[in-house]
Amino acid sequence: MRIGVIGGGAWGTALAQVAAAGGDVLLWAHERDVVDAINRDHLNPIFLPDIALSPMIRATNDLAALAECDALLVVTPAQHMRRILAAAPIGQRPLVLCSKGIEADTMALMSEAAAQTCAEAPIAVLSGPTFAAEVARGLPTAVTLACAEEEVAVRLSERIARPGFRPYRSTDVVGAEIGGAVKNVLAIACGVVEGAGLGKNARAALIARGFAEMTRFGLARGARPETLAGMSGLGDLVLTCSSEQSRNFSLGLGLGGGGDAASLMSDRRTIAEGAFTAPVLVKAATAVGVEMPICEAVAGLLAGRVDVRTAVEALLARPLKDETV
């Protein structure tokens, strides 16, 4: 199975590195300098510097070239995925969606947007605790590979599995996606806690209550609780809420230190998906009657409607209640 990767950022390049251990990989990147550096030097100095890439990876700027691939890993920014898929030669090739977010204009999950754009393609979701640089270096992790078609999931998992990269199969596509999308917003909140100097106790409490929000929303959307408690939910949440390697945590760190969202995001070449997910997540939760006060606070901070102190005070002043509610 020849793998194509759509997206030449850090995560797309890391996944290409994983797949290249099992055969040829074609990586599509928007940036011409990324394509040239990968093909000439086996490096991606812009998004994944100082990591030697496999010579089995070839890069291209031409989406049409992906027609030679048997399956595609889609690693575009969530808000651009639909447009790029519409221009790519998808057909009946399996799509493995590796971006984490909710489409802002439609409130669609990535799998829903892909199904609307590529009706014939089997769709899978890959999600879990995966900092790109660690994956590219071969450091160990495990992920969820969710697909409604078990035969497709088996073939894909066997193709990408490595000693340091262990996919666990699931049929719960919605659960895998919701875990990945919500944890980005919660990682911003944890960064705020760190940047504001609120302490480790506060961050641990926020992770626990954030996981409760993720679970409520996921169950309301048809996810299974064991998926949310697995690699794509709790596993990814713990990772991204605990390290500055997370773009979302780093954005929150800046907000907690007194920065404003527009300035912090304008200085970044990479995208903190949680900043785009937060407002649409709040709308989606409201639509299914789910309260997500931490995610609402993050959306308010990003929009400039509240400051850190006000947001924290509002969360702490919420009515006392049973922990399981």
C-alpha positions in Angstrom: 0.0 0.0 0.0 1.6 3.3 -1.1 0.8 6.1 1.3 0.2 9.7 0.4 0.3 12.5 3.0 -1.6 15.7 2.4 0.1 18.4 4.5 3.8 19.2 4.9 3.7 20.7 8.4 5.4 19.0 11.4 2.7 16.4 12.0 2.3 15.5 8.3 6.1 15.2 8.0 6.2 13.0 11.1 3.5 10.7 9.8 5.3 10.5 6.5 8.4 9.4 8.4 6.4 6.7 10.2 4.9 5.4 6.9 8.2 5.5 5.1 9.5 2.7 7.3 7.1 0.4 5.4 7.5 1.7 1.8 7.4 4.7 -0.5 5.5 7.8 0.7 4.4 10.8 -1.4 4.0 14.0 0.7 2.1 17.0 -0.7 3.1 20.3 0.8 1.8 23.8 0.0 5.2 25.4 0.5 7.6 25.1 -2.4 10.6 25.5 -0.1 9.4 22.5 2.0 9.1 20.3 -1.1 12.5 21.3 -2.3 14.2 20.7 1.0 12.6 17.3 1.5 13.6 16.1 -2.0 17.1 17.6 -2.0 18.2 17.3 1.6 15.7 14.9 3.3 14.9 17.6 5.8 11.9 19.9 6.6 13.8 22.8 8.1 10.7 25.0 8.5 8.4 22.7 10.4 10.5 19.8 11.7 14.1 21.0 11.8 17.1 18.9 12.8 15.4 15.6 12.0 16.8 13.5 9.1 13.9 12.2 7.0 13.8 8.9 5.2 14.8 8.9 1.6 11.6 6.9 0.9 9.7 10.2 1.3 9.2 12.2 -1.9 7.5 15.6 -1.8 5.3 17.4 -4.4 3.4 20.6 -4.8 1.0 18.8 -7.3 -2.2 17.4 -5.7 -2.8 15.5 -8.9 0.3 13.4 -8.2 -1.5 11.8 -5.2 -3.5 9.7 -7.8 -0.7 7.2 -7.6 -1.3 6.5 -3.9 -3.5 3.8 -2.4 -4.4 5.6 0.8 -4.1 9.2 2.0 -3.3 10.6 5.4 -5.0 14.0 5.5 -3.0 16.4 7.8 -4.2 19.8 6.6 -5.4 22.6 9.0 -9.0 21.7 9.9 -10.5 24.8 8.4 -8.9 24.2 5.0 -9.5 20.4 4.8 -12.7 20.5 2.8 -11.2 22.8 0.1 -8.1 20.8 -0.3 -9.9 17.5 -0.5 -12.2 18.9 -3.1 -9.2 19.6 -5.3 -7.4 16.3 -4.7 -7.9 13.0 -6.6 -9.6 11.1 -3.9 -12.0 8.6 -5.6 -12.3 5.5 -3.5 -9.0 5.8 -1.7 -9.2 5.5 2.1 -8.8 8.8 3.9 -7.1 8.8 7.3 -8.1 12.2 8.9 -5.3 13.4 11.2 -6.4 17.0 11.7 -8.1 17.8 15.0 -10.9 20.4 14.9 -14.5 21.3 14.0 -15.3 23.2 10.8 -16.2 26.8 11.8 -18.8 27.5 9.1 -20.8 24.3 9.4 -20.0 22.9 12.9 -19.1 19.7 11.0 -16.6 17.2 12.4 -13.8 16.4 10.0 -15.3 13.1 9.1 -18.6 14.7 8.3 -16.9 17.3 6.1 -14.8 14.7 4.3 -17.9 12.4 3.7 -19.7 15.3 2.2 -16.7 16.1 -0.1 -15.5 12.6 -0.9 -18.6 10.4 -0.8 -17.0 7.2 -2.2 -13.9 7.2 0.1 -13.7 5.1 3.3 -12.9 7.4 6.1 -10.8 6.8 9.2 -9.5 9.0 12.0 -6.1 8.9 13.5 -5.7 10.6 16.9 -3.8 10.3 20.1 -0.9 11.6 22.2 1.6 12.5 19.5 4.1 15.4 19.5 5.4 15.4 16.0 9.1 15.7 16.8 8.9 12.7 19.1 7.1 10.6 16.6 9.5 11.5 13.8 12.4 10.5 16.0 10.8 7.1 16.6 10.1 7.6 20.3 7.2 5.4 21.5 3.5 6.3 21.5 0.1 4.7 20.9 -2.8 6.1 18.9 -6.4 5.4 18.1 -7.2 4.5 14.5 -11.0 4.7 14.2 -12.9 3.5 11.1 -16.4 2.1 10.7 -15.1 -0.4 8.1 -13.1 -2.9 10.1 -11.3 -4.4 7.1 -10.0 -1.0 6.1 -8.9 -0.3 9.7 -6.9 -3.6 9.8 -5.1 -2.9 6.5 -4.3 0.7 7.5 -3.1 -0.2 11.0 -0.9 -3.0 9.7 0.6 -0.6 7.2 1.5 2.2 9.6 2.3 0.2 12.8 5.9 0.4 14.0 7.7 -0.7 17.2 7.4 2.8 18.5 4.0 3.7 16.9 1.2 1.4 18.0 -2.3 2.0 16.6 -5.3 0.7 18.5 -8.3 0.1 16.3 -11.8 1.4 17.0 -15.1 1.8 15.1 -16.0 5.0 17.1 -15.0 7.7 14.6 -17.1 10.4 16.4 -15.4 9.6 19.7 -11.9 9.8 18.3 -12.6 13.1 16.6 -14.3 14.7 19.6 -11.4 13.8 21.9 -8.9 15.4 19.5 -11.0 18.6 19.0 -11.9 19.3 22.6 -8.5 18.6 24.1 -7.1 21.5 22.0 -9.4 23.9 23.7 -8.6 22.5 27.1 -4.9 22.7 26.4 -5.3 26.5 25.9 -7.1 26.7 29.3 -4.2 24.8 30.9 -1.7 27.1 29.3 -3.6 30.0 30.8 -3.4 28.5 34.2 0.3 28.0 33.9 0.9 31.5 32.4 -1.1 33.1 35.2 0.8 31.3 37.9 -2.3 29.6 39.3 -0.4 26.4 40.3 -0.2 22.7 39.6 -3.3 21.9 41.7 -5.4 24.2 39.5 -4.1 22.6 36.3 -4.8 19.1 37.6 -8.3 20.1 38.6 -8.9 21.8 35.2 -7.8 18.6 33.3 -10.2 16.5 35.3 -13.2 18.9 34.9 -12.2 19.4 31.3 -12.4 15.7 30.7 -15.9 15.8 32.2 -16.8 18.4 29.7 -15.3 16.3 26.8 -17.2 13.3 28.0 -20.6 15.1 28.3 -20.3 16.5 24.8 -19.0 13.3 23.3 -21.8 11.2 24.7 -24.3 13.7 23.5 -22.9 13.4 20.0 -22.9 9.6 20.1 -19.4 8.8 21.2 -18.5 5.8 23.3 -17.1 6.5 26.8 -14.3 4.0 26.4 -13.1 6.0 23.4 -13.0 9.2 25.3 -11.1 7.5 28.1 -8.6 6.1 25.6 -5.7 7.4 23.5 -7.6 9.9 21.4 -9.4 11.4 24.5 -7.7 11.2 27.9 -4.3 10.2 26.5 -4.1 13.2 24.2 -5.6 15.5 26.8 -2.9 14.7 29.4 -0.1 15.3 26.8 -1.3 18.6 25.4 -2.3 20.1 28.7 1.2 19.5 30.2 3.8 20.8 27.8 4.9 23.8 25.8 5.5 21.5 22.8 1.7 21.9 22.4 0.9 24.9 20.2 -2.4 25.2 22.1 -0.8 25.1 25.5 1.7 27.7 24.4 -1.0 30.0 23.1 -2.7 29.7 26.5 0.6 30.4 28.3 0.8 33.7 26.4 -2.8 34.6 27.2 -2.2 33.8 30.9 0.9 36.0 30.9 -1.2 39.0 29.7 -0.9 38.7 25.9 -3.8 39.1 23.5 -4.9 36.4 21.2 -4.6 38.3 17.9 -0.9 39.2 18.6 0.0 35.8 19.9 -1.4 34.0 16.9 -0.1 36.5 14.3 3.5 35.6 15.4 3.0 31.9 14.7 3.7 30.0 11.5 2.0 26.9 12.8 -1.7 26.9 13.8 -3.2 26.4 17.3 -6.3 24.6 16.2 -8.0 25.1 19.6 -8.3 28.9 18.9 -10.6 28.1 15.9 -12.4 25.2 17.6 -13.4 27.0 20.8 -16.2 29.2 19.6 -17.7 26.6 17.3 -17.4 24.0 20.0 -19.4 26.2 22.4 -22.1 26.6 19.7 -22.2 22.8 19.0 -22.4 22.1 22.7 -25.3 24.5 23.1 -27.1 22.9 20.2 -27.1 19.5 22.0 -27.9 21.0 25.5 -24.4 20.4 27.0 -22.7 22.9 29.4 -18.9 23.4 28.8 -18.0 26.3 31.1 -14.2 25.8 30.7 -14.5 25.8 26.9 -16.8 28.9 27.1 -14.2 30.7 29.2 -11.5 29.9 26.6 -13.8 31.2 23.8 -14.4 34.4 25.8 -10.7 35.0 26.4 -9.8 34.4 22.7 -12.6 36.9 21.6 -11.4 39.5 24.2 -14.8 39.5 26.0 -13.2 38.6 29.3 -9.8 38.8 30.9 -8.0 36.0 32.7 -9.0 37.1 36.2 -12.7 37.5 35.3 -12.7 34.1 33.6 -11.2 32.3 36.6 -13.4 34.0 39.1 -16.5 33.1 37.1 -15.5 29.4 37.0 -14.8 29.3 40.7 -18.1 31.0 41.5 -20.2 28.4 39.7 -22.8 26.7 41.9 -21.6 23.7 44.0 -22.9 20.4 42.6 -22.4 16.6 42.5 -19.1 15.8 40.7 -20.7 13.3 38.4 -23.2 15.8 36.9 
